[in-house]
Amino acid sequence: MTDHELFSQEHKIIQEAKELLQSEDFSDNALYEPFCDLLEAYKKLFRQTKRLVKMGDRMQNDLNELNSELQAHKEKLAQMSYVDGLTSLANRRRFNEFLEAEWNRAVRSGSPLSLIILDIDFFKQFNDHYGHSAGDECLVIVARALSNCIKRSGDLVARYGGEEFAAILPDTDFSGAKCMAAQIQTGIRDLAIGHEYSKIAPHITVSSGIACCVPAEKNTHMELLEAADKQLYAAKEAGRNQFCGQKGLDPT
């Protein structure tokens, strides 16, 4: 908007005042000089007002830019709050929210939901003997391998904690979840990360627990998590470097 459009009424007043001053009938009037003074004061105030308006526009533009920058930083921080700093996978917080959301969605749709929890075998010994730097590098490589195995956009791979990872697989039945767990076992083995302190293999291996069900309102997503965790424990008890699974939430 131009100044003339913004101050159209003020421009009209000044123009009419100038025309009045230029008229012969008014030039000899006793109010001529006071009117001139008043007009100059009006014009001065008008110019000051225009400067303030322009300053206000600049301030508004600056404020808009700051708001945009603040929003961008806010969105970035929100995103960072859901990402594991080491592996760049989803973190525990994101995992919990995603699992609950997918559980509720599956309750509505009647579709299966699978969960895999896996643990790097004898990772403490790996850390103790190779050092924490090597341990961190191992976690990053394993995380990348998991992302390469689980590629569907609707799935979620997360670092659950420490050397523990998890994969949420919506619309995936028990057979599909077992196939994915087998792919993970193969993918981690093919990394060939040496681990001479492992009791079961000369390289890094993982143990996995699978739980799958068609969610129902009578159950909760925490029961699926507990079932997968129980199966992970069973895989470790059975000798590690393998996966165990449970179909449904009732023990079989």
C-alpha positions in Angstrom: 0.0 0.0 0.0 1.4 3.4 -1.0 1.6 6.4 1.3 -1.1 8.1 -0.7 -3.5 5.2 -0.3 -2.7 4.9 3.4 -3.1 8.7 4.1 -5.7 9.5 1.4 -7.8 11.6 3.9 -4.7 13.5 5.1 -3.6 14.2 1.5 -7.1 15.5 0.7 -7.1 17.9 3.7 -3.6 19.3 2.7 -4.6 19.8 -0.9 -7.9 21.5 0.0 -6.0 23.8 2.5 -3.5 24.7 -0.3 -6.3 25.6 -2.7 -8.0 27.7 0.0 -4.7 29.6 0.7 -4.3 30.3 -3.0 -7.8 31.8 -3.4 -8.1 35.5 -3.6 -11.1 35.7 -1.3 -9.0 34.2 1.6 -5.7 35.9 1.1 -6.7 39.1 2.8 -8.6 37.3 5.6 -7.4 37.9 9.2 -7.3 34.1 9.6 -4.8 33.7 6.8 -1.6 33.7 8.8 -2.9 31.6 11.7 -4.3 29.1 9.1 -0.9 29.0 7.4 0.8 28.2 10.8 -1.8 25.6 11.5 -1.3 24.0 8.1 2.5 23.9 8.5 2.0 22.2 11.9 -0.4 19.8 10.4 2.1 19.0 7.5 4.9 18.5 10.0 2.8 16.2 12.1 1.8 14.4 8.9 5.4 13.8 7.9 6.3 12.5 11.4 3.3 10.2 11.2 4.5 8.8 7.9 8.0 8.2 9.2 6.5 6.4 12.2 4.3 4.3 9.9 7.3 3.3 7.8 9.3 2.5 10.9 6.3 0.4 12.1 6.3 -1.5 8.8 10.0 -2.2 9.0 9.5 -3.4 12.6 6.6 -5.6 11.5 8.8 -7.1 8.8 11.6 -7.7 11.3 9.1 -9.3 13.6 7.7 -11.5 10.9 11.2 -12.7 10.0 12.0 -13.4 13.7 8.8 -15.3 14.0 9.6 -17.4 11.0 13.1 -18.1 12.3 11.7 -18.9 15.7 9.2 -21.3 14.2 11.9 -23.0 12.2 14.1 -23.5 15.3 11.1 -24.8 17.2 10.3 -27.4 14.6 14.0 -28.4 14.5 14.1 -28.8 18.3 10.8 -30.8 18.2 12.4 -33.1 15.6 15.6 -33.4 17.5 13.6 -34.4 20.6 12.5 -37.6 18.7 15.9 -38.6 17.4 18.7 -40.6 19.1 21.8 -38.4 19.1 24.2 -41.3 18.3 22.5 -43.4 15.7 20.0 -40.9 14.2 17.2 -43.5 14.7 14.0 -42.7 16.5 14.6 -42.5 20.2 12.6 -44.1 23.1 10.2 -41.2 23.3 9.3 -41.4 19.6 9.0 -45.2 19.9 6.5 -45.0 22.8 4.3 -42.5 21.0 4.5 -44.3 17.7 3.6 -47.7 19.2 0.6 -46.3 21.1 -0.6 -44.5 17.9 -0.2 -47.6 15.8 -1.9 -49.7 18.4 -4.9 -47.4 18.4 -5.0 -47.3 14.6 -4.9 -51.1 14.5 -7.7 -51.4 17.0 -9.9 -49.3 14.7 -8.9 -51.1 11.5 -8.6 -54.6 12.8 -5.2 -55.0 11.2 -2.2 -56.9 12.7 0.6 -55.1 14.5 4.1 -56.7 15.0 6.9 -55.6 17.3 10.5 -56.8 17.3 12.9 -56.0 20.1 16.6 -57.0 19.6 19.7 -56.8 21.7 23.4 -57.0 20.6 24.8 -60.2 22.2 27.6 -59.7 24.7 27.8 -56.0 24.0 29.2 -55.2 27.4 32.2 -57.4 26.7 32.6 -55.7 23.4 32.6 -52.3 25.1 35.0 -53.4 27.9 37.6 -54.9 25.5 37.4 -52.7 22.4 36.5 -49.4 24.2 33.5 -47.1 24.2 34.5 -45.4 21.0 34.4 -48.7 19.1 31.2 -49.6 20.9 29.5 -46.4 19.7 30.7 -47.1 16.1 29.3 -50.6 16.4 25.9 -49.2 17.4 25.9 -46.7 14.5 26.7 -49.5 12.0 24.1 -51.8 13.5 21.5 -49.0 13.3 22.3 -48.4 9.7 21.9 -52.1 8.9 18.5 -52.2 10.6 17.4 -49.2 8.6 18.5 -51.0 5.4 16.4 -54.1 6.4 13.3 -52.2 7.4 12.5 -49.8 4.6 8.7 -49.4 4.5 7.7 -45.8 5.2 5.1 -46.9 7.7 7.5 -48.9 9.9 9.6 -47.4 12.6 13.1 -48.4 13.7 14.2 -47.1 17.1 17.1 -47.2 19.5 15.2 -48.5 22.5 18.1 -48.0 24.9 21.8 -48.9 25.2 22.5 -51.7 22.8 18.8 -52.5 22.5 16.8 -51.7 19.3 13.2 -52.1 18.3 11.1 -52.2 15.1 7.4 -51.5 14.9 5.8 -53.1 11.9 2.2 -52.0 11.3 0.0 -54.2 9.0 2.4 -57.1 9.5 1.4 -60.6 10.6 3.4 -63.0 12.5 4.8 -64.7 9.5 6.0 -61.4 8.1 7.5 -60.4 11.4 9.5 -63.7 11.5 10.8 -63.1 8.0 11.9 -59.6 9.0 13.6 -60.9 12.1 15.5 -63.5 9.9 16.6 -60.7 7.6 17.9 -58.8 10.5 19.9 -61.8 11.8 21.4 -62.2 8.4 22.1 -58.5 7.9 23.9 -58.2 11.3 25.9 -61.3 10.6 27.0 -60.0 7.2 28.4 -56.9 8.8 31.2 -59.1 10.0 32.0 -56.9 13.0 34.7 -58.8 14.9 33.9 -59.8 18.4 36.5 -62.2 19.8 35.0 -61.9 23.3 31.6 -63.3 22.3 30.8 -66.7 23.6 28.8 -67.7 20.5 30.4 -66.3 17.4 33.6 -64.5 16.3 31.5 -61.5 15.2 28.6 -59.4 16.4 25.2 -61.1 16.6 21.8 -60.2 17.9 19.0 -61.8 19.8 15.4 -60.8 19.0 12.0 -61.1 20.5 8.8 -60.9 18.3 5.3 -60.2 19.4 2.3 -60.0 17.0 -1.4 -59.6 17.5 -4.5 -57.9 16.2 -5.0 -55.2 18.8 -8.2 -55.1 20.8 -9.6 -52.5 23.1 -9.4 -54.9 26.0 -5.6 -54.9 25.7 -3.0 -52.2 25.6 0.2 -51.5 23.6 2.2 -52.1 26.7 1.1 -55.8 26.7 2.6 -56.1 23.2 5.8 -54.6 24.4 5.9 -56.9 27.4 5.3 -59.9 25.1 8.2 -58.9 22.8 10.5 -58.4 25.8 9.6 -61.8 27.2 10.4 -63.4 23.8 13.8 -61.6 23.7 14.6 -63.1 27.1 13.6 -66.5 25.7 16.0 -66.0 22.8 18.8 -65.2 25.1 18.0 -68.2 27.3 18.0 -70.5 24.3 21.6 -69.5 23.5 21.4 -66.1 21.7 22.0 -65.3 18.1 18.4 -66.2 17.3 14.9 -65.0 17.6 11.8 -66.2 19.4 8.2 -65.1 18.8 4.7 -65.0 20.2 1.5 -64.8 18.2 -1.2 -63.2 20.2 -1.0 -61.8 23.7 -1.8 -65.1 25.5 1.3 -67.3 26.1 1.5 -70.2 23.6 
